[in-house]
Amino acid sequence: MSKVAGRGHQATTPSHALPHHLTTFVGREAELRSLKQLLRNSRMVTLTGTGGAGKSRLAAEVAREAAGMWPDGVWWVELAAVSDVAAALVTTLELPGRGPALQVVASWLAAKQALLILDNCEHIAAACATASQTLLEQCRELTILATSRGPIGVAGEARWPVPSLPERDALRLFEARARLVRPGFEVQQNSTTIDQICTRLDRLPLAIEMAAARLDMMSERELLTNLNNRFRVLTSGTRTAPERQQTMNATIDWSYRLLTEDEARLFRRLGVFQGGFTMEAAQAVCAANDPATALPLLTGLVQKSMVVADRLSDGGTRYSLLESNHDFANEKLRASGELQAIQQSHHDYFSSRMWEPLESANFWHALNWGRKNAQDGGLRLALEIADSDFSAQARAGKLILDLLGQAQPDETLRVTALTMAARLAWRQADHGASRALAESAVAAARKVGDPELLARALNGAGLVRETAGELALAGQMYDEAIALLSDRAYERLAIDFSNGRGLLALAQGDPGRALEILSRCVAFARSQGDPPGLARYLESLAQVQLDLGDVDQAAASWVESLSIFQVVNDWFGIIWSLVGLSLVAAARRQDDRTLRLAGAADRLSREYSLTMWSFRAQQLEAACQQARDRLGAKGRGEAAWKEGQALTTSEALEYALDGQRPAAEALTDGGVLSRREREVVTMVAAGMTNKQIAQRLFIAERTAEGHVERIRNKLGVRSRTEVATWAVERGLHPRALDNPRPTSKV
């Protein structure tokens, strides 16, 4: 299996990715019952209403209560900070497919009985309508629940205006939130005043929560008087806004003025984030001079309902500003004169980090600022986004070309960008563009004179030539690339490129050379404790073993690779291994098994938008036809194929492994770490500080700190000493740390 995807991120899409709010949901029992009934009968439902009306919270609650209606999953897609709906869907669902983003999503959802929740659609309503219409037409079991200040405009859309809370629910909500700051609080003791407060707030949930949070500093009567006085001023000049929106805006302004100076400063600075943020990000971006102050200030903002805290599935906490609060914070940030400095801090923070789906909106926001303000025109951030398997790669590729035309990067960065653009064009099957870009990258890299940079460009160009059928020229490029990496510091990269060279040798009719090359790749991955790499190399080796007629060895290699791919959730690897095991079954004349595995692989290929290489597709088609011919004309062949198509993914994997799952060393707990994390572990074991690690890897010290923190969390240890002990026990020793690494970092 040749690895041409980005950095090897793996899909880990959750089945029910709903926000985990830290506060209880109160009231709206009648609305929940009616909405559940509506969702049984309508495939497109939009909750409409002003900011602060509780649309998002109601959508999350109805989805949570009715999750059983969608056995294949419920997915929450946050669109408040998004301009490209299809890209947001690919990123949120973590889909690694190739092709137009919306079609990748449609293929994956086509056979699923699932619910998509599109939250905060108002600013891109037309794009949401187009995406929803396409998905509903192509995915017959899909339901979409949207939230927006107005209707989306899709045919058949059921529109549900979210009303203010009923009087009883408003009082219950006030009591629940007041108890967070005044334990034991009861509405009954002062129900008339509290009812007046809720009425003054138009019984909007967010407004009630923000007001109730102030009972730690004033009485109910003082709260009402304060609100009345402030609202007369704030709403007098906004008569053109809807009445409920005037109330919400006034409530936010009133609550903002009650913040301490430090709280207000942090709140407005948080407006720079898009789609939420972590505590670490808030400290680095908004409180860089004194990071320790961020925690108590952010805690206070959460308690005052100015910031929302959600619990993540991994036990962490993510913070966000609701749309109305975010708009307000942005206005205050612009008026403060701090906007440019905070934008710079935001850009610098995300420029130092690896891309991850949850931070997609922040990366794009930082990139947009960088286009006009950063020295590289945002090109490094564009490359980081493009290197992900779950970003909108067609969009990223176009952006890289635009930036190359506008910015004036140094030659090393230019070559890196050309190589990436060629790869992205290749993935989109734009063969003309990929060839031109790859040739430009090689020519520019030769002028720079950096061996790693040139090797990467040559490897990319070799892949383009191989796809075009120019095997001899591709082989020359691969061989030159590998020769450039003879230094031990490049050994891992040379092995990765050798995997592609081994597969090319097989395609050139030289299985003996392919066996020699790929056996070396497998041995190296085993020695390094690299499960993802081992799985790829085993999958490649299995192809050669089958070609040489060693069916049993091919089967063992594919079983082992499939077992690892399953652990690391590499769907492309899973599909390739299923195809391989179908060919093994064909070689053993197990015709029913051949067709079942091929049927399962075909379904998953369409679901994940994977186009099989032509030689493998032809091989599989021939094997399936022979199996059908041997099974005769009684429909047994078609029945076996349909049985394979009907298998769930877990059933298909269980059937493919057939009790043969290996207890291989590749599946030890070392597999929980990425390649870069294992590299960092060896450096921790060598006693290196975060600063030394950063210098060695040419990354920011903050990024090194993040790597070490994630490693400790994954391994369940508390100290660097325990990390070092873990590494030594598993034979992960530092390699050639005394040899300086070449200056190029691609």
N, C-alpha and C positions, 0 to 999 in steps of 0.2 A: 504494500500500500504506500503510494507516494504521498508524502504530506505536503500539500500546497496550500492548505488553509493557513489562516493567520498565525497566531502564536499558540494555537492549540487549546483555546478555551473550550469548555465542554458544556453542552446544554444540560441544565438542571432545572427545567421548568417545573414549578410547583403545580400541584393539581388544584389547589384552592388558595390563590394568592390574594387574599383580602386584607385590608388594613386591620391591625390589631390595636384598637384604641385602648388607652389606659383608663378611660372613664366609662361608666355604664351608659347604656342606651335607655332613655326614659320616654315612656308614652308612645303615642301613635299606633296603638294596637289595632284600631279600625283601619287605618291606612295600610298597615302591614298585611292584614287579611285581604283587603281589596286588591292590593298590588300583586300578591301571590296568585290570586285568581286571574288577574289581567295577564300576568306572564305565562299562565297556562294556555291562554288563547291568542296572545299577540307575540310575534317574534321581534318586534321593534317597539320598545317603550321608552319614552323620554320624560324624565322628571324635570319640570321647568319651575323657575322661581327666582327671586332676587338673591343676591349674595347674602349668606348668613341664614337662609331659610331652612337649612338642614338637608339639602338634596343629597349630598355625598354620603352623609351619615345614614340617611334612610335607605339609599341604594345598597350600602354595605350590609345593613341589617337585614333587609329583605333577601339579599343573596345568601347570607349566612343561614337564615332560617329555612330557606327553600333550596339549599344546595343539592338535596337529593333529586331535584328535578333535572339536574344536569350531571349525569354519572361520569362524563368524561372531563369535567373540570369547570371551574369558575375563575376567570382572569380579570384582574383590575388593571386598567390602562389609564394612567394619569396623563392628561393632555394640557394642563394649565400652562406649562412652559414649552409647549411643543408647536412647531410649525409644519411638520411633515407627519401626517397620521400613519401612513404605511410604515415609515421608518420606526415610529414609536411602537407599533405593533410587533415588528420583527425583534426589536430590542427587548421589549417587555416579555415576550414569549420565548426569547432566547433561541431563535430559529436559525440554524446554520445553512439553510438552503441557498441555492444559486438562482439568479434570475430577478425579475422585477419584484420589489418587496411585497407588494400587495398580493401578487400571485403566489409567492412563497407562503404567505399567511393562509390564503384560500386553500392551497393544496394541503396544508397541515390540518386545517379545520374541516376539510370536506366531509369526512365520515364521522365527525365527532358530534355528540349531543352535549353541547357546551354553552356557557354563558360568557359573553364579553361585556364588561362594564366600561364604558367610555366616559370618563369623568372630566367635567369642565370643557365642554365642546364649543362654547359660544363664540370664541374668537376665530375658530376655523370650522364653522358650521358647514360650509359648502364642501370642504374636503372630507369632513366626517360623513356627510350625506353620500358622497361618491363611494367612499370606502365601505360604508354600511350596506349600500345597495349592492355592490359587487359581492361582498361576503354573503349576504343573505340569499343572493341568487345562486351562488356556487356551493354554499354549505347549507343543505336543506334542514339539518337538525340544529342549526345555530340560532341562539337568541341573543339580542343585543339590548342592553339597558344603558341608556345615556342620561347624563345630567347636563343641563344647559340653562342659561337664563331665558332662552327662547327655543322654539321647536327646531329640529334638525332639518326637516323637509324631505323625508324619505317616504315613498309611497307605502301606505299601510301603517304608518307610524301612529302609535297610540300615545297621546299627549296627556300627561298627568301633572296638573299644576299643584305644587307643594304648598299647602296653606299654612298660615300661622298656626301655632300650637293651640289646641283647645284650652280653655281657661284652666281646667283641672290639670292637664299635662304641663302647662306653663308653671303652675305652682309646684308641682312635683319636681320639675327640672331645677327650679330655683332652689328648692330645699336640698336636693342631692348635691348641687355644686356648692352651696353655702356651707354644707357640712365638711367640705374639704378644707375650709379655712376656719370654720367655727364648729368643732365637733359637738354633736348633740343638738344642733339648730333645728327648730321646728317652725314651719310656716304658720301653724294654727295659733301661735302666740301673738302674731301680728299680721293676720291674713289680709286684712283690708289694705294696709299699706303696701304689702308685697303684691297684691293683685293690681294696685295702681301702678307700681313699678313695672310689672309685666305688661300691662296695657300701654303704658307710656313707651315701652319698647316694641310695640306691635306684636308681642308674643313671639318674636324671632328667637330661635334657639341660641344662636351665637351671641346675640345681644344680651340675652338673659344670663348666659354663662359668664360673660365679661362683667356684668353688673354684680352678680352674686359673689364673684371673687373679691369684691371690694368690702365685704362685710368684716374683714379683719381690721379695717381702719376707720369705719364709720357705721352708725346705726342705720336701721331700715329707713327711719324718717329723714335722716341726713342724706342718705343715698337718694331718696326720691326728690328732695329739694335740690340737691346738686344736679341731678339729671334734668329737672325741669328748667333750671336756670341756664344750664349749658345748651340745651336743645333749642331754646328760643333764639340763641345767637347763631348756632350752627346751621339751622334749617332755614333761616330767613333769606339766605341768598341762593338757595338751591331749589327753587320751586319747580324748575323744569325736570328734575329727577323724579322718578316714581316715589310715592310717599314712603313705601317700605324701605327703599334704598336710601332715602334721606335719613331715616331712622338708624339704619345700620352704619352709615358713614359718621353720623353724629356720635353714635355709641363708641366707635373705634377712636375717634378724636378725643372724646371725653376720657376714655380709659388711658390713652396715650399721655394725656396731660397729668395724669395721676402717677405716672411712673417716676422713679428717681432719675436723676440726670444720667447715671451710668446705665440704667435699664433702658432708657429711651435711646441712648446712643447705640447700644447693642441691637435693639429692636430694628432701628432703621437700617443698620448695616446688614442685618440678616436678609433684607430685601434683595441683596445681590444674588442670593442663591435661587436656583431654579429646580423645582421638583424635590426640594427637601435637602437636608444636610445632616452630617454627624457632629457629635460634640468636638471631635478632633478638628473638623473643618471650621466650625465656628470659632474655635480658639485660634487657629492659624490665620484665618482670613479677617476676622472681626476684632480680635483681641491679641494681636501678635506681640504687642509691647508688654502685656501682662496676662498670659494665657490662663493663669490660675483663677482670674476673676470671672471667666466665662461661665464656669459651672454654677456658682450661686446665682449669677444674674439670669442665666437661661432657666434655671429652676424656678426663679421668681416669675419669669414671663410665662412659663407653662402654668403655674398656679393661678395666674391672672387671666388665663385663656387667651393670651396674645400669641402664644406659640402652641402647636399641637405636638405631643410626643406619642409615637407609635412603637409598639414592641415588634421587633423583627423575629423571624422564625429561628434565627441563630442565637437568640437571647439578647441581642444588642438593641439599642434604641435609635430611632431616626426621628428627626424633628422637621417640622414644616410650618409654614404660615398659610392659613386658609386664604382663598383668593382675594377676599375683601381686605384682609390684613396685609397681604402681600402688596396689593396695589397701593395701600396707604403708606406702607414702609418705603416703597420705591419713591413715592412723592416726597417724603421727608428726607430720604437720602439725597435726592437731587437738590433739594433746597438747602441742604446742610453744607454744601461745598466739598463734601468728602467723596463724591461719587467716583471720580477718576482714581483716587488712591485705593479705594476699596475694590474697584474693578481690577486694578493692577494686582492687588493682593490675591483676589479670586483667581485670576489668570495664572499667576505664579504657582499657586497651590496646586491647581489641577494639571498644570504643565509638568509637575514633578511626580505625578502619579500614573499608575497603569489604569487604562480604561476598564470600567465595569458597568454592566447594564443599568444598575440602580443610579449611577451618576451620569447617565447619558445626557440629560438636559443641561447639567452643569458643564460638561465638556464642550457641548456645542455653544453654550453661552460664552465660555471663556475663549473659544475659537473665534467667535464673531467679534469679540472685543479685540482679540489679537490681530485680526486682519488689518486693522487700521492703526494699531498702537504697538504691537510687538515687533522686535527687530527682524524676526523671521517671517513676519506677516501671518503668523498662525500656522505655518507649515508643519512644525513639529507636532502640534496638537492634532492637526488633520491626519498625520501619519499614525499617531497613536489610536485615533478613532478607526481609521481604515484597517488597522492590523487586528481588529476584533472580528471574530466570526459572526457576531450577533448585531452588527451595526448595518445601516443602510449603505452597502458597499458601492452601489452604482452612484449614489449621491456623493459619497466620500471620494470616489475616483474622479468625478467631474470637478469637485472642489480642489483636489490636489493639482489638477491641470490648470485651473483658474489661478491658483496661488503661484504656481511656477511661472505663469505669464505676468503676474503682478509684482511678486516679491523678487528680491535679489539675494537668494540664499548662498551660503558658501558652497563650494563644489561638492564637498562630502554630502551635505544635506540634499543638494540637487540630485546627485546620483541615487541616493536613498529614495527620494520622492519618485524619480523616474522608474526605478525598479518596482516600487509599490504600485504605481499607476499601471505598469505593464501587467503585473499580477492581477490587478482588479479587472482590467480589460479582458484578460484571458478568462477569468471566471465568468464574465458576462458573454463569453463566446464572440467577442469583437476581435477577430484574428488579425485584421489589418492594423488596428490600433495597437494591439499587444506587441506585434512584431516591430513596428516603428519605434515604440517606446522602449522595448527591450534593447534594440540596436543602439538607440541614443544613450541608454544607461551604460552599456558596455563601452562605447566610445568615450564617454565622459569619465568613466571609472579608470580607463587606461591612462588618462592624463593625470589623474590624482595620484596614482601609484601606491594606493593602499591595498594590500593583498586581500584582506577580508572583504572590503568594499567591492573589488573587482570580482572576487569569487561569487559573491551573492548576485551580482549583475549577470555573470556568465551562467549561473545555475538557472536564473529566471529566463534568460534567453534560450537556454537549452530546452527548457520545458515547452516554450512556445514553438521551437523548431520540431520537437518530438511530436507535438499535437498536430503539426502540419504534415507529418509523415517524412520529414527530413532527418532520418534517424542517424545517418553518418555524421552530419554536421552537429546534431544534438550531442552525440557521443564525444566529439572533439571539445565541445564547450564544457560538458560535464567533467571530462578528464582534466582540462586546464584548470577548472575551478577547484577540483580536489587537490591537484598538484600545488596550487597556491596556498593550501592549508596544511602544509607538511609540518609546521611548527606544532609542538604538543599543545600549546595554548588553544589551538583551533581544532583539537581532535574531535570534540563532540559535533561541531558543525560539519567537519569532513565526513564523519560517519553518516550524518543526516543526508548529505548530498550523495554519498555512496549508495544509499538506499535507492534513490532515483536511478543511479547509474546501473545498479543491478537489474532493475526492472527493464531498463532499456536494453541491456544485454540479452534478456529473455526475448524481448520483442525482435531483436536482431538475429535470433536463432542460435544463440550461444548460451544454452542453459548451464553448461559447465562453469563458465565464468560467472554467470549470475549466481550460481550456488555458492561459489567461493566468496563473492562480495557480500552477499546477504547473510551468510553464516557468520562472517566477521561482524556485521552490524548487530546481529542478535547477541553474539557473545559480549560485545561491548556494552549493550544496554543492560544485560544481566549483571555485568560487573559493576555498573554504575547505580544499580537500583533504580532504574528509570522505567516504570511500568508503561506509561503512554508510548514512549519510544519503542520499548520491547514489543508492544502489541502491533505497532505499525510494521516493524521489521519482520515479525513472525508472519503477519498477513502476506507480506511480499514473498518471504521465503516459501510459504505454502504453495504459492502459484508455481514456483520453480519445481518444487518437489512433485507436484501433480504432473507437470509437464514431463518430468523424468520418469513418471510411472510409479513413483513411491507414494502410493495412495495412503497408506497407513500413516506415514510421517506427515503428509499434507494434512490429513484429518487432525492429527495431534496438534499441529501448529495452528490450524484454524480454531480448534476448540480452545486452546490457550489464549489466542488473541481475542476471541469473542468474550471469554470470561473477563479479561482485563477491560476491554471496551465497555462491557456492561457496568463494571465498577466505576469507571471514570465518566460514564454517560457520553461516550463518543458515538453519536448516531451514525455518522458516515462509516466508521469502523465496524459497527454492528452490522450494517447492511452489507458491506463488502465481505464480511466473514460468513454471513448467511448464504450469500451467493456461492462462496467457496465451498461450504459444506454441502450445498445442493449439487455442485459439480463432483464432489467426493461420492455422494450417493449415486450419481449417474455412473461414475466409474465402477461402482460396486453393483450396478444394475438394480438398485433399490428404487424402482420407478415411482411408487407412491410417495416415498420420502423426497425424491428429487423434486417432484411437482409441488408438494406442500411447502418445502423450504423456498423454492423459487417464487411461489405465490405470496408467501409472507414477505420476502425481500422486495418483490414488485410493489406491494402495498406500501411498505415503508419508504421505498424510493420515491414514489409519487407523493407521499405524505411529507417527506423532508426535501422535496424538490432536488433530488440527486439524479443527474443524468449519468448513466454508466458509460465508461469508455467503450468505444465501438467494438474493440476486439473481445472484451469480456461479455458484452451484450450478445454478440454473435455466438460465442462459446456457450453461453447459457441457453440461448434460443435453440441451438442445435441439440443440446442435451435434453431439453424439455420435449422437443419434437420426437426424438428417439424414444423417450419414456412413454409418450402418448401412443406411438406406433406399437410399442410392445404390449401396452395395456389393452389394445384392441379398440373396437368401435362400440363398446357397450357403455361408454360414458364414464368409465372409471378414471381416465386421465383428467377429464374436465372436473369431475367431482373432487379429485385430490387437489387440483389447483384451487378450486373454490374453498376447500377446507383450509388451505394455507392462507388464502386471502382473508378468511374469517377469523383467523387466530389473533388474539390480542398480542400486544408486544411481549408481555411477560410469558404468555403461552408459547409464542414462537421461539423465544430464547430457551425456555425449558425443553421444548421439543428438539431444538438444534443441539443443545448440550447433551441431552439424553442420558443424564447421570454421569457424564464424563468430565464434569467440572474439575480442573486440576487443583491440587493443593500446592500451587506454584509459589516460589519465593517472590514472584512479581506481585502477588496480592497481599503482601505484608503491609503493616501500617505505614511503611515508607511511601506507599502509593498515595497517601493523602496529601503529600506535598508536591507542588509544581517543580519543574526543573530548576527555575530560578531560586525557589525556596530551599531546595536541597543544596544549591550552591552556597546560599547564605548560611545554611546550617554548618557546612564544613568550615566556613570562616569564623563563625561563632565558636566552634570547637577548637579552632586555632588560637582563640583568645583575642580576636580582632574586635575593636570598638566599632560602633555604628559609623563613625566618621571614616575609619579605615576601610570598612566594607564599602561605603559610598565611593570613596576614592578608587578602590579596586575595580568596582563595577561601573564607574562613570555615571553614577546616579546621585540625586540629591540626598543629603543626610536624612532628611525627613522621610524620604522613600525607603531608605534602609531601615529606619526605625519602624515604619509600617510593616515591612517584611518580617522583622523579628517579632513584632506583636502578633501578626497573623500566625506565624509558626508556633508561638507559645499557645495560642488559642486552639489551633488544630491538634497539637500534641497533648493538650491538657496539662501543661506544666507552667510553673510560675516564674522561673528564673532562667537566666542565660546558662547557668551551670547545669541545670537539668536538661536544657537543649543540647549542650555539649555532651553530657552523659548519654543521652538518647542516640546521638550521632555515632559516638564511639562504639556503643553496644551493637550497632548495625553496620559497622565497618565503613561509615561515611567519613573518610579522612580527607583533609585538605590536600589538593593536588597542585604541585608546582607554584605555590603561593610566592616563592621567592623570585619567580621570573616575571618581569614587568609585562603587563598585557599591552598589546598594540594599541596605539592611540585612537584608532577608529572605533566608533560605536555606531552600528547601523541598526 
